[in-house]
Amino acid sequence: MSTTAPTPSPAGARMPAFYIPHGAGPCFFMDWNPPDAWDRTAAFLRGIPASLPARPTAIVLVTAHWLAPQVTLTGSARPGMLFDYYGFPPHTCELRYPAPGAPALA
C-alpha cells in the first residue's frame, strides 16, 4: 500500500466507481474465529486509496440498507450513524464515525 496520498482530482475528472463490501455489519470491531477471518477484506479496503488516480473531493455512497418509499438523500452537515443490524455485541451499536457531510453537494 502506498503511503503517499493521491493528489486532488481536477474539476470534472472522471473517477472510478467501486463496489465496497463491508463484511458482516461491524465485523472489524468484533472478535472472530479464526482471528484472520476478515483480513482479506480489510486489506482490500485499505488498498482503495492507492488505486485511485487522484484524491476525491467528495464521495457518493449508495446503500441498500435504507428502506424508503422513494429515493432519499441525506444532506446533513454531520450525518449520524444508522444501525440497521441486530444480534451483534452491544458495543457495536455505540460506534461513532464523525464523517463530514456536504449539504451543498447533496
C-alpha positions as CSV (number, residue, x, y, z in Angstrom):
1,M,0.0,0.0,0.0
2,S,1.3,3.5,-0.9
3,T,2.0,5.9,1.9
4,T,1.5,9.0,-0.3
5,A,-1.9,10.4,-0.7
6,P,-3.3,10.8,-4.2
7,T,-3.3,14.4,-5.5
8,P,-6.7,16.2,-5.7
9,S,-8.6,15.5,-8.8
10,P,-9.0,18.2,-11.4
11,A,-12.6,19.6,-11.8
12,G,-14.6,17.3,-14.0
13,A,-12.2,14.4,-14.0
14,R,-13.9,11.0,-14.0
15,M,-13.2,8.9,-11.0
16,P,-13.8,5.1,-10.8
17,A,-16.8,3.6,-9.2
18,F,-16.4,0.9,-6.6
19,Y,-18.5,-1.7,-5.1
20,I,-17.3,-1.7,-1.5
21,P,-18.0,-4.8,0.6
22,H,-18.2,-4.2,4.3
23,G,-18.4,-7.7,5.7
24,A,-20.9,-8.7,8.4
25,G,-22.1,-5.5,9.9
26,P,-19.5,-4.3,12.4
27,C,-17.1,-7.2,11.5
28,F,-13.9,-5.2,12.1
29,F,-15.0,-4.4,15.7
30,M,-15.6,-7.9,16.9
31,D,-13.5,-11.0,17.8
32,W,-13.8,-13.8,15.2
33,N,-12.7,-17.4,15.0
34,P,-10.5,-17.7,13.1
35,P,-8.9,-14.3,14.1
36,D,-8.0,-13.5,10.5
37,A,-11.5,-14.1,9.1
38,W,-11.7,-10.5,7.7
39,D,-8.1,-9.8,6.9
40,R,-8.5,-10.0,3.1
41,T,-11.5,-7.7,3.2
42,A,-9.6,-5.2,5.4
43,A,-6.6,-5.4,3.0
44,F,-8.8,-4.6,0.0
45,L,-10.4,-1.7,1.8
46,R,-7.0,-0.3,2.8
47,G,-5.8,-0.5,-0.7
48,I,-8.6,1.6,-2.3
49,P,-6.8,5.0,-1.8
50,A,-3.7,3.8,-3.6
51,S,-5.8,2.6,-6.6
52,L,-7.4,6.0,-7.2
53,P,-6.0,8.2,-9.9
54,A,-6.4,11.3,-7.6
55,R,-7.8,12.2,-4.2
56,P,-11.6,12.6,-4.5
57,T,-13.1,15.9,-3.4
58,A,-16.4,14.1,-2.5
59,I,-17.8,10.6,-2.2
60,V,-21.3,9.5,-3.1
61,L,-22.5,6.5,-1.2
62,V,-25.4,4.4,-2.3
63,T,-26.7,1.8,0.1
64,A,-29.3,-0.9,0.1
65,H,-29.5,-0.7,3.9
66,W,-32.1,2.0,3.8
67,L,-35.8,1.4,3.1
68,A,-37.9,4.4,2.0
69,P,-40.9,4.7,-0.3
70,Q,-38.8,6.9,-2.7
71,V,-35.2,7.7,-3.4
72,T,-33.9,9.5,-0.3
73,L,-30.8,11.7,0.0
74,T,-29.1,12.7,3.2
75,G,-27.7,16.2,3.1
76,S,-26.7,16.8,6.7
77,A,-23.6,18.7,7.6
78,R,-22.9,16.0,10.3
79,P,-24.7,12.8,9.2
80,G,-25.4,10.4,12.0
81,M,-24.8,6.6,12.1
82,L,-27.7,4.3,11.2
83,F,-27.6,0.9,12.9
84,D,-29.8,-1.5,10.8
85,Y,-28.4,-4.7,12.2
86,Y,-29.1,-6.8,15.3
87,G,-27.7,-9.8,17.0
88,F,-24.2,-8.2,17.4
89,P,-22.5,-7.3,20.7
90,P,-23.9,-4.1,22.3
91,H,-20.7,-2.2,21.8
92,T,-21.1,-2.3,18.0
93,C,-24.2,0.0,18.3
94,E,-22.1,2.6,20.1
95,L,-19.6,3.0,17.2
96,R,-19.1,6.6,16.0
97,Y,-17.8,7.9,12.7
98,P,-17.8,11.7,12.6
99,A,-17.9,11.9,8.7
100,P,-18.2,15.4,7.4
101,G,-21.3,15.9,5.3
102,A,-21.6,18.1,2.2
103,P,-25.0,19.8,2.1
104,A,-24.1,21.9,-0.8
105,L,-23.4,18.8,-2.9
106,A,-26.4,16.9,-1.7
